[in-house]
């Protein structure tokens, strides 16, 4: 199943998500990759990463773009030649692209229990409202990581740290949104964030 979901966030912003079920060959066959992209995908040791990379190029096609329309700056941030803002993510069996007239960031994360082990490496303030004994603790940690990863992609500035420069205010999972801040070099930036949860099918669990 190629295009998994298309979400119109607002009139200027659209998200498209791909469920990666195709083989490497099936994903590669219809694409016209520039040499830089071809070298990059052929140099990947993991076929999972290769398929994620290629599925993103299929998402570009869903938006009406090609691989030739995409380029990266010196910090690794993706850009489109027409000036639209783009952010890219892929994780396990899903990939996603968001395109907007405004600066945006996107991240897909698989919920895993081990995130609790590294929590103190990427959150500080958030411990004030998190309950480590709650049933939703791991899910909330995953959301916080995803938000901070999205903000890092959006800001794309070397030297920024998840724990020190990114803040996610208290939120309820059922609300599907919250507010986050970047506090960096005596400047503060406020961002609205949207959350989407996907329940895995039985064959995706394990």
Secondary structure as the mmCIF struct_conf table of DSSP 4:
data_model
#
loop_
_struct_conf.conf_type_id
_struct_conf.id
_struct_conf.beg_label_comp_id
_struct_conf.beg_label_asym_id
_struct_conf.beg_label_seq_id
_struct_conf.end_label_comp_id
_struct_conf.end_label_asym_id
_struct_conf.end_label_seq_id
STRN STRN1 UNK A 3 UNK A 10
TURN_TY1_P TURN_TY1_P1 UNK A 11 UNK A 12
STRN STRN2 UNK A 13 UNK A 19
BEND BEND1 UNK A 22 UNK A 22
HELX_RH_AL_P HELX_RH_AL_P1 UNK A 24 UNK A 29
TURN_TY1_P TURN_TY1_P2 UNK A 30 UNK A 30
HELX_RH_AL_P HELX_RH_AL_P2 UNK A 35 UNK A 42
TURN_TY1_P TURN_TY1_P3 UNK A 43 UNK A 43
BEND BEND2 UNK A 45 UNK A 45
HELX_RH_AL_P HELX_RH_AL_P3 UNK A 47 UNK A 63
TURN_TY1_P TURN_TY1_P4 UNK A 64 UNK A 64
HELX_RH_3T_P HELX_RH_3T_P1 UNK A 67 UNK A 69
STRN STRN3 UNK A 70 UNK A 72
TURN_TY1_P TURN_TY1_P5 UNK A 74 UNK A 75
BEND BEND3 UNK A 76 UNK A 76
STRN STRN4 UNK A 78 UNK A 80
TURN_TY1_P TURN_TY1_P6 UNK A 81 UNK A 82
BEND BEND4 UNK A 83 UNK A 83
STRN STRN5 UNK A 85 UNK A 91
TURN_TY1_P TURN_TY1_P7 UNK A 92 UNK A 93
STRN STRN6 UNK A 94 UNK A 100
BEND BEND5 UNK A 101 UNK A 102
HELX_RH_3T_P HELX_RH_3T_P2 UNK A 113 UNK A 118
HELX_RH_AL_P HELX_RH_AL_P4 UNK A 119 UNK A 122
BEND BEND6 UNK A 124 UNK A 124
HELX_RH_3T_P HELX_RH_3T_P3 UNK A 125 UNK A 128
TURN_TY1_P TURN_TY1_P8 UNK A 129 UNK A 129
TURN_TY1_P TURN_TY1_P9 UNK A 132 UNK A 133
BEND BEND7 UNK A 134 UNK A 134
TURN_TY1_P TURN_TY1_P10 UNK A 135 UNK A 136
HELX_RH_AL_P HELX_RH_AL_P5 UNK A 137 UNK A 155
TURN_TY1_P TURN_TY1_P11 UNK A 158 UNK A 159
HELX_RH_AL_P HELX_RH_AL_P6 UNK A 162 UNK A 165
STRN STRN7 UNK A 166 UNK A 168
HELX_RH_3T_P HELX_RH_3T_P4 UNK A 173 UNK A 175
STRN STRN8 UNK A 177 UNK A 184
TURN_TY1_P TURN_TY1_P12 UNK A 185 UNK A 186
STRN STRN9 UNK A 187 UNK A 194
HELX_LH_PP_P HELX_LH_PP_P1 UNK A 199 UNK A 201
HELX_RH_3T_P HELX_RH_3T_P5 UNK A 202 UNK A 204
#
